[in-house]
Amino acid sequence: MRINLTQATPYLVVRKMELDMTAATLTSKGQITIPAHIRRELKVDAGDRVEFVLVAPGRYEFVAATRDVTELKGMFGAPKKTVTIKTMNAAIARRGASAR
């Protein structure tokens, strides 16, 4: 279904905007079937992950989770120096003791 939103008042002019809306039915198990044209556009297949992003109260955006964890490698650069587990545990213990 296509909705054409055009509104004009003396105080406000909203430019013409078309929304492409598609409906789906929620099953008793909480599942929906994503229409084929949307799956193609998002490039998602069976088994792929998707995310529901809260964009406003009561409104979510459905997006394909396209980033794989391996893509994050090197994002923060190489560490300046290596730290042993023993050193990390000691730092955690000191921080925990100072928080009490």
MMTF fields as JSON, N, C-alpha, C and O atoms, coordinates in Angstrom:
{
  "mmtfVersion": "1.0.0",
  "mmtfProducer": "UNKNOWN",
  "numBonds": 399,
  "numAtoms": 400,
  "numGroups": 100,
  "numChains": 1,
  "numModels": 1,
  "chainsPerModel": [1],
  "groupsPerChain": [100],
  "chainIdList": ["A"],
  "bondAtomList": [4, 2, 8, 6, 12, 10, 16, 14, 20, 18, 24, 22, 28, 26, 32, 30, 36, 34, 40, 38, 44, 42, 48, 46, 52, 50, 56, 54, 60, 58, 64, 62, 68, 66, 72, 70, 76, 74, 80, 78, 84, 82, 88, 86, 92, 90, 96, 94, 100, 98, 104, 102, 108, 106, 112, 110, 116, 114, 120, 118, 124, 122, 128, 126, 132, 130, 136, 134, 140, 138, 144, 142, 148, 146, 152, 150, 156, 154, 160, 158, 164, 162, 168, 166, 172, 170, 176, 174, 180, 178, 184, 182, 188, 186, 192, 190, 196, 194, 200, 198, 204, 202, 208, 206, 212, 210, 216, 214, 220, 218, 224, 222, 228, 226, 232, 230, 236, 234, 240, 238, 244, 242, 248, 246, 252, 250, 256, 254, 260, 258, 264, 262, 268, 266, 272, 270, 276, 274, 280, 278, 284, 282, 288, 286, 292, 290, 296, 294, 300, 298, 304, 302, 308, 306, 312, 310, 316, 314, 320, 318, 324, 322, 328, 326, 332, 330, 336, 334, 340, 338, 344, 342, 348, 346, 352, 350, 356, 354, 360, 358, 364, 362, 368, 366, 372, 370, 376, 374, 380, 378, 384, 382, 388, 386, 392, 390, 396, 394],
  "bondOrderList": [1, 1, 1, 1, 1, 1, 1, 1, 1, 1, 1, 1, 1, 1, 1, 1, 1, 1, 1, 1, 1, 1, 1, 1, 1, 1, 1, 1, 1, 1, 1, 1, 1, 1, 1, 1, 1, 1, 1, 1, 1, 1, 1, 1, 1, 1, 1, 1, 1, 1, 1, 1, 1, 1, 1, 1, 1, 1, 1, 1, 1, 1, 1, 1, 1, 1, 1, 1, 1, 1, 1, 1, 1, 1, 1, 1, 1, 1, 1, 1, 1, 1, 1, 1, 1, 1, 1, 1, 1, 1, 1, 1, 1, 1, 1, 1, 1, 1, 1],
  "groupList": [{"groupName": "MET", "atomNameList": ["N", "CA", "C", "O"], "elementList": ["N", "C", "C", "O"], "formalChargeList": [0, 0, 0, 0], "bondAtomList": [1, 0, 2, 1, 3, 2], "bondOrderList": [1, 1, 2], "singleLetterCode": "M", "chemCompType": "L-PEPTIDE LINKING"}, {"groupName": "ARG", "atomNameList": ["N", "CA", "C", "O"], "elementList": ["N", "C", "C", "O"], "formalChargeList": [0, 0, 0, 0], "bondAtomList": [1, 0, 2, 1, 3, 2], "bondOrderList": [1, 1, 2], "singleLetterCode": "R", "chemCompType": "L-PEPTIDE LINKING"}, {"groupName": "ILE", "atomNameList": ["N", "CA", "C", "O"], "elementList": ["N", "C", "C", "O"], "formalChargeList": [0, 0, 0, 0], "bondAtomList": [1, 0, 2, 1, 3, 2], "bondOrderList": [1, 1, 2], "singleLetterCode": "I", "chemCompType": "L-PEPTIDE LINKING"}, {"groupName": "ASN", "atomNameList": ["N", "CA", "C", "O"], "elementList": ["N", "C", "C", "O"], "formalChargeList": [0, 0, 0, 0], "bondAtomList": [1, 0, 2, 1, 3, 2], "bondOrderList": [1, 1, 2], "singleLetterCode": "N", "chemCompType": "L-PEPTIDE LINKING"}, {"groupName": "LEU", "atomNameList": ["N", "CA", "C", "O"], "elementList": ["N", "C", "C", "O"], "formalChargeList": [0, 0, 0, 0], "bondAtomList": [1, 0, 2, 1, 3, 2], "bondOrderList": [1, 1, 2], "singleLetterCode": "L", "chemCompType": "L-PEPTIDE LINKING"}, {"groupName": "THR", "atomNameList": ["N", "CA", "C", "O"], "elementList": ["N", "C", "C", "O"], "formalChargeList": [0, 0, 0, 0], "bondAtomList": [1, 0, 2, 1, 3, 2], "bondOrderList": [1, 1, 2], "singleLetterCode": "T", "chemCompType": "L-PEPTIDE LINKING"}, {"groupName": "GLN", "atomNameList": ["N", "CA", "C", "O"], "elementList": ["N", "C", "C", "O"], "formalChargeList": [0, 0, 0, 0], "bondAtomList": [1, 0, 2, 1, 3, 2], "bondOrderList": [1, 1, 2], "singleLetterCode": "Q", "chemCompType": "L-PEPTIDE LINKING"}, {"groupName": "ALA", "atomNameList": ["N", "CA", "C", "O"], "elementList": ["N", "C", "C", "O"], "formalChargeList": [0, 0, 0, 0], "bondAtomList": [1, 0, 2, 1, 3, 2], "bondOrderList": [1, 1, 2], "singleLetterCode": "A", "chemCompType": "L-PEPTIDE LINKING"}, {"groupName": "PRO", "atomNameList": ["N", "CA", "C", "O"], "elementList": ["N", "C", "C", "O"], "formalChargeList": [0, 0, 0, 0], "bondAtomList": [1, 0, 2, 1, 3, 2], "bondOrderList": [1, 1, 2], "singleLetterCode": "P", "chemCompType": "L-PEPTIDE LINKING"}, {"groupName": "TYR", "atomNameList": ["N", "CA", "C", "O"], "elementList": ["N", "C", "C", "O"], "formalChargeList": [0, 0, 0, 0], "bondAtomList": [1, 0, 2, 1, 3, 2], "bondOrderList": [1, 1, 2], "singleLetterCode": "Y", "chemCompType": "L-PEPTIDE LINKING"}, {"groupName": "VAL", "atomNameList": ["N", "CA", "C", "O"], "elementList": ["N", "C", "C", "O"], "formalChargeList": [0, 0, 0, 0], "bondAtomList": [1, 0, 2, 1, 3, 2], "bondOrderList": [1, 1, 2], "singleLetterCode": "V", "chemCompType": "L-PEPTIDE LINKING"}, {"groupName": "LYS", "atomNameList": ["N", "CA", "C", "O"], "elementList": ["N", "C", "C", "O"], "formalChargeList": [0, 0, 0, 0], "bondAtomList": [1, 0, 2, 1, 3, 2], "bondOrderList": [1, 1, 2], "singleLetterCode": "K", "chemCompType": "L-PEPTIDE LINKING"}, {"groupName": "GLU", "atomNameList": ["N", "CA", "C", "O"], "elementList": ["N", "C", "C", "O"], "formalChargeList": [0, 0, 0, 0], "bondAtomList": [1, 0, 2, 1, 3, 2], "bondOrderList": [1, 1, 2], "singleLetterCode": "E", "chemCompType": "L-PEPTIDE LINKING"}, {"groupName": "ASP", "atomNameList": ["N", "CA", "C", "O"], "elementList": ["N", "C", "C", "O"], "formalChargeList": [0, 0, 0, 0], "bondAtomList": [1, 0, 2, 1, 3, 2], "bondOrderList": [1, 1, 2], "singleLetterCode": "D", "chemCompType": "L-PEPTIDE LINKING"}, {"groupName": "SER", "atomNameList": ["N", "CA", "C", "O"], "elementList": ["N", "C", "C", "O"], "formalChargeList": [0, 0, 0, 0], "bondAtomList": [1, 0, 2, 1, 3, 2], "bondOrderList": [1, 1, 2], "singleLetterCode": "S", "chemCompType": "L-PEPTIDE LINKING"}, {"groupName": "GLY", "atomNameList": ["N", "CA", "C", "O"], "elementList": ["N", "C", "C", "O"], "formalChargeList": [0, 0, 0, 0], "bondAtomList": [1, 0, 2, 1, 3, 2], "bondOrderList": [1, 1, 2], "singleLetterCode": "G", "chemCompType": "PEPTIDE LINKING"}, {"groupName": "HIS", "atomNameList": ["N", "CA", "C", "O"], "elementList": ["N", "C", "C", "O"], "formalChargeList": [0, 0, 0, 0], "bondAtomList": [1, 0, 2, 1, 3, 2], "bondOrderList": [1, 1, 2], "singleLetterCode": "H", "chemCompType": "L-PEPTIDE LINKING"}, {"groupName": "PHE", "atomNameList": ["N", "CA", "C", "O"], "elementList": ["N", "C", "C", "O"], "formalChargeList": [0, 0, 0, 0], "bondAtomList": [1, 0, 2, 1, 3, 2], "bondOrderList": [1, 1, 2], "singleLetterCode": "F", "chemCompType": "L-PEPTIDE LINKING"}],
  "groupTypeList": [0, 1, 2, 3, 4, 5, 6, 7, 5, 8, 9, 4, 10, 10, 1, 11, 0, 12, 4, 13, 0, 5, 7, 7, 5, 4, 5, 14, 11, 15, 6, 2, 5, 2, 8, 7, 16, 2, 1, 1, 12, 4, 11, 10, 13, 7, 15, 13, 1, 10, 12, 17, 10, 4, 10, 7, 8, 15, 1, 9, 12, 17, 10, 7, 7, 5, 1, 13, 10, 5, 12, 4, 11, 15, 0, 17, 15, 7, 8, 11, 11, 5, 10, 5, 2, 11, 5, 0, 3, 7, 7, 2, 7, 1, 1, 15, 7, 14, 7, 1],
  "groupIdList": [1, 2, 3, 4, 5, 6, 7, 8, 9, 10, 11, 12, 13, 14, 15, 16, 17, 18, 19, 20, 21, 22, 23, 24, 25, 26, 27, 28, 29, 30, 31, 32, 33, 34, 35, 36, 37, 38, 39, 40, 41, 42, 43, 44, 45, 46, 47, 48, 49, 50, 51, 52, 53, 54, 55, 56, 57, 58, 59, 60, 61, 62, 63, 64, 65, 66, 67, 68, 69, 70, 71, 72, 73, 74, 75, 76, 77, 78, 79, 80, 81, 82, 83, 84, 85, 86, 87, 88, 89, 90, 91, 92, 93, 94, 95, 96, 97, 98, 99, 100],
  "secStructList": [7, 3, 3, 3, 3, 3, 3, 3, 7, 1, 1, 7, 3, 3, 3, 3, 3, 3, 3, 3, 7, 7, 7, 7, 7, 7, 7, 6, 6, 1, 7, 7, 7, 7, 7, 2, 2, 2, 2, 2, 2, 2, 6, 7, 7, 6, 6, 7, 7, 3, 3, 3, 3, 3, 3, 3, 6, 6, 3, 3, 3, 3, 3, 3, 7, 7, 7, 7, 4, 4, 4, 4, 6, 6, 6, 6, 7, 7, 7, 1, 1, 7, 7, 7, 2, 2, 2, 2, 2, 2, 2, 2, 2, 2, 2, 2, 2, 2, 2, 7],
  "xCoordList": [0.849, 0.0, 0.902, 1.864, 0.617, 1.364, 0.507, -0.686, 1.137, 0.453, 1.131, 2.355, 0.363, 0.893, 0.584, -0.581, 1.62, 1.425, 1.74, 2.906, 0.736, 0.925, -0.005, -1.211, 0.571, -0.244, 0.229, 1.433, -0.69, -0.324, -1.274, -2.493, -0.714, -1.481, -0.8, 0.316, -1.442, -0.771, 0.554, 1.426, 0.715, 1.895, 2.931, 4.093, 2.526, 3.405, 3.167, 2.026, 4.227, 4.122, 4.968, 6.174, 4.346, 5.052, 5.231, 4.259, 6.472, 6.696, 6.121, 5.918, 5.871, 5.293, 6.243, 7.446, 5.693, 6.494, 5.694, 4.505, 6.334, 5.67, 6.296, 7.519, 5.461, 5.914, 5.517, 4.377, 6.441, 6.14, 5.853, 6.757, 4.609, 4.219, 3.857, 3.192, 4.305, 3.99, 3.542, 4.136, 2.516, 1.998, 2.422, 2.631, 2.545, 2.832, 2.002, 1.587, 1.762, 0.953, 1.84, 2.684, 1.646, 2.387, 1.715, 0.505, 2.494, 1.929, 1.819, 2.315, 1.177, 1.04, 2.391, 2.52, 3.397, 4.751, 5.593, 6.781, 4.992, 5.718, 6.585, 7.544, 6.268, 7.072, 6.315, 5.085, 7.087, 6.501, 7.288, 8.457, 6.641, 7.331, 7.626, 6.715, 8.902, 9.299, 9.056, 9.565, 8.289, 8.001, 9.281, 10.296, 9.207, 10.379, 11.05, 12.279, 10.28, 10.913, 11.702, 12.697, 11.274, 12.017, 13.28, 14.337, 13.184, 14.379, 15.428, 16.62, 14.97, 15.918, 16.58, 17.794, 15.787, 16.327, 17.322, 18.346, 17.024, 17.924, 19.053, 19.978, 18.971, 19.964, 20.094, 21.196, 18.944, 18.932, 18.34, 17.428, 18.879, 18.412, 18.111, 18.368, 17.568, 17.276, 18.534, 19.606, 18.401, 19.527, 20.294, 21.082, 20.085, 20.766, 20.179, 19.025, 20.988, 20.524, 20.003, 20.512, 18.981, 18.436, 18.357, 18.377, 18.27, 18.193, 16.933, 16.486, 16.373, 15.244, 15.759, 16.097, 15.819, 16.402, 15.281, 14.458, 15.25, 14.244, 14.572, 15.622, 13.685, 13.925, 13.058, 13.367, 11.991, 11.102, 10.23, 10.101, 9.634, 8.771, 7.707, 6.906, 7.711, 6.739, 7.072, 6.27, 8.242, 8.64, 10.014, 10.985, 10.065, 11.32, 11.662, 10.78, 12.937, 13.415, 14.01, 14.764, 13.674, 14.123, 15.296, 15.132, 16.48, 17.666, 18.415, 18.392, 19.069, 19.893, 21.163, 21.801, 21.53, 22.774, 23.891, 24.237, 24.444, 25.392, 26.833, 27.669, 27.151, 28.536, 28.833, 28.1, 29.882, 30.359, 31.424, 32.142, 31.524, 32.476, 33.91, 34.729, 34.222, 35.585, 35.913, 37.086, 34.883, 35.119, 35.641, 36.209, 35.454, 35.868, 37.36, 37.904, 38.015, 39.436, 40.225, 40.078, 41.06, 41.905, 41.22, 41.834, 39.971, 39.235, 39.893, 39.866, 40.479, 41.068, 42.584, 43.224, 43.158, 44.607, 45.28, 44.633, 46.581, 47.352, 47.569, 47.717, 47.588, 47.848, 49.266, 50.184, 49.426, 50.743, 51.736, 52.915, 51.252, 52.122, 51.278, 50.081, 51.906, 51.18, 51.085, 51.971, 49.994, 49.753, 49.422, 48.627, 50.023, 49.764, 48.442, 47.93, 47.909, 46.684, 46.915, 46.038, 48.09, 48.425, 48.361, 47.823, 48.904, 48.875, 47.443, 47.065, 46.644, 45.238, 44.474, 43.73, 44.656, 43.961, 44.356, 43.509, 45.641, 46.106, 45.46, 45.051, 45.367, 44.746, 43.265, 42.742, 42.592, 41.17, 40.989, 40.071, 41.857, 41.771, 41.993, 41.273, 42.993, 43.255, 42.05, 41.636, 41.497, 40.347, 39.144, 38.424, 38.931, 37.827, 38.001, 37.032, 39.238, 39.516, 39.301, 38.809, 39.668, 39.517, 38.059, 37.707, 37.215, 35.8, 34.994, 33.865, 35.563, 34.818, 34.834, 34.257],
  "yCoordList": [-1.162, 0.0, 1.235, 1.29, 2.204, 3.457, 4.554, 4.668, 5.352, 6.476, 7.749, 7.861, 8.697, 9.966, 11.015, 11.327, 11.557, 12.539, 13.934, 14.265, 14.731, 16.117, 16.966, 16.722, 17.975, 18.804, 20.244, 20.499, 21.175, 22.586, 23.398, 23.245, 24.253, 25.192, 26.542, 26.609, 27.624, 28.925, 28.972, 29.776, 28.135, 28.189, 27.119, 27.248, 26.089, 24.945, 24.308, 24.118, 23.992, 23.249, 22.001, 22.086, 20.857, 19.582, 19.104, 18.956, 18.863, 18.45, 17.06, 16.274, 16.787, 15.505, 14.379, 14.457, 13.338, 12.214, 10.94, 10.879, 9.944, 8.661, 7.623, 7.512, 6.873, 5.798, 4.471, 4.299, 3.55, 2.212, 1.355, 1.074, 0.94, 0.175, -1.246, -1.479, -2.178, -3.584, -4.14, -3.821, -4.956, -5.538, -6.993, -7.68, -7.449, -8.854, -9.236, -8.367, -10.514, -11.001, -11.706, -12.524, -11.388, -12.004, -13.321, -13.358, -14.406, -15.708, -15.828, -14.972, -16.873, -17.102, -17.354, -17.218, -17.719, -17.933, -16.657, -16.69, -15.537, -14.273, -14.134, -13.362, -14.863, -14.828, -14.117, -14.125, -13.5, -12.917, -13.411, -13.782, -13.412, -13.717, -12.391, -11.612, -12.134, -10.895, -11.077, -12.025, -10.186, -10.332, -10.405, -9.793, -11.162, -11.438, -10.173, -10.099, -9.175, -7.962, -7.205, -6.555, -7.277, -6.631, -7.426, -6.838, -8.769, -9.601, -9.339, -9.249, -9.217, -8.934, -7.571, -7.439, -6.571, -5.218, -5.147, -4.471, -5.842, -5.849, -6.863, -6.893, -7.698, -8.751, -9.684, -9.963, -10.158, -11.114, -12.432, -12.467, -13.506, -14.854, -15.574, -15.047, -16.777, -17.588, -17.738, -18.044, -17.522, -17.66, -16.37, -16.299, -15.339, -14.058, -13.35, -13.57, -12.501, -11.738, -10.378, -9.774, -9.916, -8.581, -7.875, -8.518, -6.564, -5.778, -4.923, -4.487, -4.692, -3.794, -2.605, -2.744, -1.444, -0.254, 0.692, 1.084, 1.062, 1.997, 3.392, 3.945, 3.964, 5.29, 6.368, 7.555, 5.969, 6.872, 5.985, 4.791, 6.541, 5.709, 4.991, 5.627, 3.673, 2.877, 2.666, 2.082, 3.128, 2.976, 2.331, 2.797, 1.251, 0.533, 0.51, 0.515, 0.485, 0.336, -1.062, -1.503, -1.736, -3.103, -3.015, -2.566, -3.441, -3.344, -4.668, -5.427, -4.933, -6.132, -5.923, -4.875, -6.915, -6.858, -7.321, -8.502, -6.393, -6.755, -6.838, -7.406, -6.291, -6.309, -7.616, -8.028, -8.238, -9.442, -9.026, -8.05, -9.75, -9.388, -9.338, -8.585, -10.12, -10.11, -8.78, -8.445, -8.015, -6.705, -5.693, -4.67, -5.969, -5.029, -5.119, -4.258, -6.154, -6.345, -5.125, -4.668, -4.609, -3.47, -2.122, -1.092, -2.106, -0.851, 0.118, 1.331, -0.414, 0.433, 0.503, 1.105, -0.087, -0.067, -1.074, -1.731, -1.18, -2.124, -1.538, -0.324, -2.383, -1.874, -1.314, -1.799, -0.277, 0.346, -0.591, -0.616, -1.363, -2.344, -3.536, -3.408, -4.67, -5.864, -5.877, -5.387, -6.445, -6.526, -7.971, -8.602, -8.49, -9.875, -9.967, -8.969, -11.162, -11.405, -11.058, -10.492, -11.394, -11.103, -9.594, -9.163, -8.8, -7.341, -6.815, -5.925, -7.367, -6.954, -7.261, -6.418, -8.467, -8.855, -7.96, -7.592, -7.603, -6.717, -5.336, -4.747, -4.818, -3.51, -3.544, -2.592, -4.628, -4.779, -4.835, -4.22, -5.569, -5.681, -4.318, -3.955, -3.56, -2.223, -1.315, -0.603, -1.342, -0.49, -0.877, -0.011, -2.182, -2.655, -2.256, -1.886, -2.328, -1.961, -0.468, -0.056, 0.346, 1.798, 2.234, 3.321, 1.419, 1.756, 1.477, 1.949, 0.717, 0.355, 1.428, 1.286],
  "zCoordList": [0.0, 0.0, 0.0, 0.767, -0.826, -0.865, -0.241, -0.523, 0.608, 1.23, 0.747, 0.817, 0.264, -0.198, 0.863, 1.112, 1.485, 2.538, 2.002, 1.786, 1.793, 1.377, 2.225, 2.281, 2.889, 3.756, 3.612, 3.591, 3.513, 3.428, 4.303, 4.218, 5.136, 5.947, 5.802, 5.286, 6.246, 6.15, 6.915, 6.583, 7.918, 8.775, 8.466, 8.852, 7.789, 7.614, 6.253, 5.834, 5.588, 4.338, 4.494, 4.725, 4.369, 4.446, 3.021, 2.281, 2.637, 1.254, 1.004, 1.929, -0.242, -0.636, -0.265, -0.515, 0.332, 0.775, 0.536, 0.849, -0.006, -0.205, 0.707, 0.792, 1.379, 2.248, 1.624, 1.192, 1.578, 1.084, 2.307, 3.094, 2.473, 3.653, 3.257, 2.248, 4.063, 3.87, 5.21, 6.24, 5.214, 6.449, 6.569, 5.569, 7.802, 8.093, 9.312, 10.079, 9.492, 10.607, 11.62, 11.256, 12.886, 13.981, 14.353, 14.578, 14.42, 14.784, 16.299, 17.032, 16.759, 18.198, 18.863, 20.079, 18.069, 18.595, 18.545, 18.865, 18.147, 18.08, 16.845, 16.849, 15.789, 14.567, 13.45, 13.404, 12.546, 11.345, 10.142, 10.257, 9.0, 7.75, 7.079, 6.798, 6.823, 6.163, 4.671, 4.073, 4.066, 2.634, 1.8, 2.133, 0.716, -0.124, -0.633, -0.644, -1.056, -1.603, -0.541, -0.861, 0.712, 1.802, 2.108, 2.335, 2.118, 2.345, 1.274, 1.566, 0.026, -1.071, -0.876, -1.028, -0.543, -0.38, 0.777, 0.676, 1.875, 3.033, 2.893, 3.705, 1.85, 1.608, 2.82, 3.292, 3.309, 4.415, 3.942, 3.116, 4.484, 4.178, 5.481, 6.563, 5.375, 6.55, 7.394, 6.872, 8.693, 9.61, 9.852, 10.795, 9.019, 9.23, 10.444, 10.811, 11.055, 12.211, 11.765, 10.821, 12.463, 12.233, 13.581, 14.63, 13.546, 14.772, 14.746, 13.685, 15.915, 16.075, 16.873, 18.049, 16.244, 16.852, 17.262, 16.434, 18.55, 19.051, 18.526, 18.853, 17.715, 17.138, 17.784, 17.681, 18.436, 19.165, 20.045, 19.773, 21.088, 21.93, 21.097, 20.411, 21.167, 20.427, 18.96, 18.231, 18.504, 17.093, 17.006, 17.602, 16.251, 16.043, 14.568, 13.71, 14.287, 12.922, 12.8, 13.667, 11.745, 11.484, 10.52, 9.386, 10.959, 10.099, 10.074, 11.044, 8.971, 8.856, 9.667, 9.567, 10.47, 11.246, 10.321, 10.293, 9.574, 8.524, 8.993, 8.29, 10.156, 10.623, 11.344, 12.243, 10.947, 11.598, 12.614, 12.396, 13.702, 14.75, 14.225, 14.75, 13.206, 12.665, 11.983, 11.82, 11.581, 10.975, 11.989, 11.607, 13.265, 14.301, 14.617, 15.31, 14.113, 14.386, 13.921, 12.788, 14.814, 14.491, 14.622, 14.345, 15.035, 15.141, 16.13, 15.923, 17.192, 18.22, 18.127, 18.989, 17.121, 16.969, 17.883, 18.699, 17.73, 18.542, 19.937, 20.077, 20.968, 22.319, 22.408, 21.747, 23.244, 23.394, 24.065, 23.712, 25.037, 25.686, 26.115, 26.37, 26.187, 26.619, 28.137, 28.837, 28.629, 30.067, 30.392, 29.695, 31.438, 31.831, 32.587, 33.094, 32.652, 33.418, 34.883, 35.536, 35.399, 36.8, 37.062, 38.082, 36.151, 36.297, 36.22, 36.981, 35.298, 35.185, 36.465, 36.965, 36.994, 38.224, 39.388, 40.202, 39.475, 40.546, 40.415, 41.416, 39.19, 38.967, 39.323, 39.903, 38.983, 39.311, 40.821, 41.364, 41.495, 42.956, 43.614, 44.543, 43.133, 43.694, 43.488, 44.403, 42.299, 41.986, 42.843, 43.341, 43.011, 43.84, 45.293, 45.955, 45.8, 47.189, 47.405, 48.455, 46.414, 46.57, 46.455, 46.914, 45.859, 45.697, 46.955, 47.089, 47.872, 49.093, 50.078, 51.156]
}
